[in-house]
Amino acid sequence: MFDSFATRTVRTGEASVFLRYGGEGPPLLLLHGHPRTSATWHRVAPVLVERGFTVVCPDLRGYGRSRGPVPASDHVPHCKRAVAQDMIEVMRALGHQCFGLVGHDRGAAVALRLVLDHPSAVTSVAFVDGLPLSEHLVRADARFATAWWHWFFFAQPETPERVINADPDAWYRGDPEVMGQENYDEWRAATRNPDVVRAMLEDYRAGLTVDRQHEEADRARGVRIDCPVLALWSLQDDLEDLYGDPRIIWRDWADDVRGYGIDAGHHVAEEAPGPLAAALGDFFTH
């Protein structure tokens, strides 16, 4: 897994970020989702390297082998603004001032915050199985709450930690055949770590509070994404079922939006790495 990639831990202002990187050429930063680690990209990243990119795959703050500060009652230490700043510092440590950006799931929320807070650093951005958190919440009806109930469960104080850490293997389910054994082993080790579980929950707690506030403040000021946007979604997941064409929602945030659905379940980098790598390679090449 990740043959020829190097690993490194970068200290940011208040976090330590574990990352894998490899290749030569224009840099691409790939941000994973919940509850995965950077290893979720193990089938996609080498293909992008073969297409001529430098590929950087970090563990987000608190996920996998990255660590952040102690959680706070306002959830700011785990907000997307803080995680986006981590990513800026990681890329600068590797010598990249400007780069392409990909975010899946929760990583898409970080990617949105990064491109809004640091527009000059991002050449183009791809959002995979993601919408702005505020767009989800403004549409949160009974159907959404039933399907995505974990958002609101994770937001509760203390109870989710007790439930998940009592039996993390039962809570977080994965298939090593689908994920790849090494990816599965790395992910399983992370989900068995109570500190990682707490940080992942803080990600969601921030999402319902401070992250939503940041997004709504940007919308009120008319802040928009000024680089090309690729929206991709998994056809076997429920994003399109809930909202229709995700590109329509993204066009409220950016002028240049393109994209399409990929025939896969939610963890598309593991289930359909070929089509995903092709879509990303084509988008960031042009």
C-alpha positions as semicolon CSV with decimal commas, in nm:
position;residue;x (nm);y (nm);z (nm)
1;M;0,000;0,000;0,000
2;F;0,140;0,339;-0,108
3;D;0,455;0,188;-0,258
4;S;0,710;0,464;-0,331
5;F;0,524;0,714;-0,112
6;A;0,705;0,881;0,175
7;T;0,551;0,947;0,517
8;R;0,597;1,244;0,743
9;T;0,444;1,414;1,045
10;V;0,411;1,792;1,021
11;R;0,364;2,003;1,332
12;T;0,118;2,285;1,278
13;G;0,038;2,550;1,535
14;E;-0,163;2,315;1,756
15;A;-0,171;1,977;1,583
16;S;0,053;1,706;1,445
17;V;-0,053;1,585;1,101
18;F;0,052;1,247;0,963
19;L;0,072;1,233;0,586
20;R;0,176;1,029;0,288
21;Y;0,311;1,192;-0,027
22;G;0,463;1,090;-0,354
23;G;0,505;1,170;-0,721
24;E;0,627;1,464;-0,923
25;G;0,429;1,734;-1,094
26;P;0,137;1,959;-0,999
27;P;0,038;1,897;-0,636
28;L;-0,296;1,746;-0,536
29;L;-0,417;1,736;-0,174
30;L;-0,662;1,451;-0,102
31;L;-0,878;1,479;0,213
32;H;-1,056;1,170;0,344
33;G;-1,393;1,143;0,516
34;H;-1,538;0,984;0,829
35;P;-1,433;0,743;0,973
36;R;-1,150;0,671;0,732
37;T;-0,783;0,770;0,728
38;S;-0,553;0,876;0,448
39;A;-0,521;0,505;0,362
40;T;-0,864;0,520;0,197
41;W;-0,685;0,670;-0,107
42;H;-0,444;0,376;-0,148
43;R;-0,595;0,270;-0,483
44;V;-0,646;0,622;-0,619
45;A;-0,326;0,803;-0,520
46;P;-0,084;0,580;-0,719
47;V;-0,292;0,623;-1,034
48;L;-0,278;1,001;-0,996
49;V;0,099;0,979;-0,949
50;E;0,118;0,781;-1,274
51;R;-0,077;1,062;-1,442
52;G;0,193;1,309;-1,342
53;F;0,080;1,459;-1,012
54;T;0,241;1,501;-0,674
55;V;-0,017;1,352;-0,436
56;V;-0,046;1,438;-0,066
57;C;-0,275;1,232;0,159
58;P;-0,297;1,350;0,521
59;D;-0,494;1,218;0,816
60;L;-0,727;1,501;0,919
61;R;-0,679;1,652;1,264
62;G;-0,764;1,386;1,524
63;Y;-0,823;1,110;1,268
64;G;-0,589;0,817;1,209
65;R;-0,241;0,908;1,329
66;S;-0,293;1,286;1,339
67;R;-0,351;1,454;1,671
68;G;-0,506;1,784;1,766
69;P;-0,555;1,989;2,081
70;V;-0,782;1,897;2,370
71;P;-1,148;1,937;2,269
72;A;-1,327;2,248;2,393
73;S;-1,690;2,316;2,478
74;D;-1,726;2,548;2,177
75;H;-1,573;2,280;1,947
76;V;-1,350;2,541;1,780
77;P;-1,031;2,330;1,809
78;H;-1,192;2,078;1,571
79;C;-1,371;2,318;1,340
80;K;-1,310;2,304;0,966
81;R;-1,132;2,640;0,974
82;A;-0,869;2,497;1,208
83;V;-0,832;2,179;1,001
84;A;-0,806;2,381;0,679
85;Q;-0,525;2,585;0,835
86;D;-0,349;2,256;0,918
87;M;-0,364;2,166;0,551
88;I;-0,221;2,499;0,441
89;E;0,072;2,450;0,677
90;V;0,123;2,090;0,562
91;M;0,139;2,193;0,197
92;R;0,373;2,482;0,272
93;A;0,600;2,245;0,467
94;L;0,622;2,035;0,149
95;G;0,696;2,344;-0,060
96;H;0,354;2,384;-0,222
97;Q;0,201;2,731;-0,213
98;C;-0,074;2,648;-0,464
99;F;-0,241;2,314;-0,528
100;G;-0,543;2,118;-0,647
101;L;-0,778;2,004;-0,374
102;V;-1,005;1,700;-0,330
103;G;-1,236;1,639;-0,036
104;H;-1,457;1,337;0,031
105;D;-1,742;1,339;0,284
106;R;-1,618;1,532;0,592
107;G;-1,306;1,610;0,391
108;A;-1,531;1,797;0,149
109;A;-1,637;2,028;0,433
110;V;-1,271;2,094;0,510
111;A;-1,204;2,153;0,140
112;L;-1,485;2,409;0,124
113;R;-1,349;2,598;0,422
114;L;-0,997;2,585;0,280
115;V;-1,095;2,724;-0,060
116;L;-1,306;2,999;0,098
117;D;-1,045;3,101;0,357
118;H;-0,741;3,061;0,128
119;P;-0,862;3,113;-0,230
120;S;-0,519;3,197;-0,368
121;A;-0,386;2,858;-0,255
122;V;-0,633;2,645;-0,453
123;T;-0,622;2,608;-0,831
124;S;-0,929;2,382;-0,859
125;V;-1,138;2,183;-0,612
126;A;-1,329;1,855;-0,629
127;F;-1,604;1,775;-0,379
128;V;-1,685;1,403;-0,359
129;D;-2,007;1,296;-0,183
130;G;-2,027;1,631;-0,010
131;L;-2,225;1,951;0,013
132;P;-2,179;2,253;0,238
133;L;-2,285;2,156;0,589
134;S;-2,519;2,452;0,604
135;E;-2,697;2,330;0,290
136;H;-2,763;1,994;0,455
137;L;-2,893;2,159;0,770
138;V;-3,124;2,410;0,604
139;R;-3,287;2,112;0,429
140;A;-3,294;1,888;0,737
141;D;-3,641;1,739;0,733
142;A;-3,765;1,412;0,886
143;R;-3,629;1,214;0,591
144;F;-3,281;1,360;0,635
145;A;-3,290;1,314;1,013
146;T;-3,393;0,951;0,973
147;A;-3,124;0,869;0,718
148;W;-2,847;1,081;0,870
149;W;-2,943;1,048;1,238
150;H;-2,580;0,989;1,333
151;W;-2,509;1,361;1,283
152;F;-2,738;1,445;1,571
153;F;-2,638;1,149;1,785
154;F;-2,270;1,241;1,752
155;A;-2,354;1,595;1,865
156;Q;-2,476;1,479;2,205
157;P;-2,233;1,523;2,498
158;E;-2,054;1,213;2,632
159;T;-2,313;0,951;2,534
160;P;-2,168;0,874;2,187
161;E;-1,822;0,815;2,336
162;R;-1,964;0,564;2,586
163;V;-2,167;0,381;2,323
164;I;-1,896;0,364;2,054
165;N;-1,599;0,286;2,277
166;A;-1,789;0,004;2,445
167;D;-1,764;-0,193;2,120
168;P;-1,599;0,003;1,835
169;D;-1,577;-0,305;1,612
170;A;-1,955;-0,339;1,620
171;W;-2,011;0,032;1,562
172;Y;-1,762;0,088;1,280
173;R;-1,807;-0,186;1,024
174;G;-1,576;-0,246;0,733
175;D;-1,488;-0,526;0,495
176;P;-1,116;-0,597;0,444
177;E;-1,194;-0,755;0,106
178;V;-1,348;-0,430;-0,018
179;M;-1,118;-0,191;0,167
180;G;-0,793;-0,381;0,119
181;Q;-0,637;-0,553;0,420
182;E;-0,376;-0,288;0,503
183;N;-0,628;-0,006;0,473
184;Y;-0,870;-0,202;0,690
185;D;-0,607;-0,273;0,955
186;E;-0,504;0,092;0,976
187;W;-0,864;0,208;0,996
188;R;-0,953;-0,053;1,260
189;A;-0,659;0,050;1,479
190;A;-0,778;0,411;1,462
191;T;-1,140;0,334;1,548
192;R;-1,028;0,140;1,854
193;N;-0,850;0,448;1,991
194;P;-1,079;0,648;2,224
195;D;-0,889;0,970;2,146
196;V;-0,958;0,926;1,776
197;V;-1,324;0,852;1,843
198;R;-1,354;1,168;2,051
199;A;-1,191;1,379;1,780
200;M;-1,418;1,234;1,512
201;L;-1,721;1,321;1,725
202;E;-1,587;1,672;1,775
203;D;-1,571;1,704;1,396
204;Y;-1,950;1,651;1,387
205;R;-2,016;1,871;1,689
206;A;-1,829;2,153;1,520
207;G;-2,024;2,085;1,202
208;L;-2,359;2,159;1,366
209;T;-2,234;2,473;1,542
210;V;-1,927;2,678;1,455
211;D;-1,881;2,537;1,103
212;R;-2,238;2,621;1,012
213;Q;-2,189;2,972;1,149
214;H;-1,877;3,020;0,938
215;E;-2,053;2,904;0,620
216;E;-2,358;3,121;0,682
217;A;-2,137;3,423;0,752
218;D;-1,963;3,371;0,418
219;R;-2,293;3,345;0,235
220;A;-2,417;3,665;0,402
221;R;-2,103;3,845;0,278
222;G;-2,139;3,703;-0,071
223;V;-1,816;3,502;-0,057
224;R;-1,794;3,252;-0,344
225;I;-1,556;2,989;-0,479
226;D;-1,367;3,152;-0,765
227;C;-1,191;2,845;-0,907
228;P;-1,331;2,552;-1,109
229;V;-1,537;2,300;-0,910
230;L;-1,590;1,930;-0,977
231;A;-1,885;1,772;-0,795
232;L;-1,886;1,392;-0,788
233;W;-2,129;1,170;-0,603
234;S;-2,184;0,798;-0,546
235;L;-2,492;0,670;-0,726
236;Q;-2,542;0,392;-0,469
237;D;-2,542;0,647;-0,185
238;D;-2,832;0,880;-0,104
239;L;-2,702;1,230;-0,187
240;E;-2,889;1,252;-0,517
241;D;-3,197;1,085;-0,368
242;L;-3,216;1,349;-0,097
243;Y;-3,134;1,660;-0,301
244;G;-3,151;1,588;-0,671
245;D;-2,853;1,701;-0,878
246;P;-2,581;1,817;-0,631
247;R;-2,432;2,044;-0,897
248;I;-2,735;2,272;-0,868
249;I;-2,662;2,334;-0,501
250;W;-2,292;2,389;-0,565
251;R;-2,377;2,653;-0,828
252;D;-2,505;2,871;-0,545
253;W;-2,145;2,872;-0,421
254;A;-1,943;2,880;-0,744
255;D;-1,982;2,983;-1,108
256;D;-1,782;2,703;-1,272
257;V;-1,932;2,372;-1,158
258;R;-1,925;2,043;-1,344
259;G;-1,945;1,677;-1,245
260;Y;-2,146;1,356;-1,245
261;G;-2,235;1,047;-1,044
262;I;-2,011;0,739;-1,014
263;D;-2,154;0,390;-0,979
264;A;-2,032;0,307;-0,629
265;G;-2,128;0,314;-0,265
266;H;-2,027;0,592;-0,029
267;H;-1,659;0,494;0,005
268;V;-1,598;0,551;-0,364
269;A;-1,217;0,564;-0,340
270;E;-1,221;0,204;-0,223
271;E;-1,513;0,074;-0,431
272;A;-1,455;0,248;-0,765
273;P;-1,096;0,376;-0,762
274;G;-1,056;0,357;-1,140
275;P;-1,349;0,582;-1,233
276;L;-1,270;0,820;-0,946
277;A;-0,902;0,851;-1,038
278;A;-0,996;0,904;-1,403
279;A;-1,243;1,179;-1,313
280;L;-0,991;1,356;-1,089
281;G;-0,702;1,314;-1,331
282;D;-0,901;1,458;-1,620
283;F;-1,033;1,750;-1,416
284;F;-0,700;1,858;-1,271
285;T;-0,516;1,811;-1,601
286;H;-0,723;2,073;-1,784
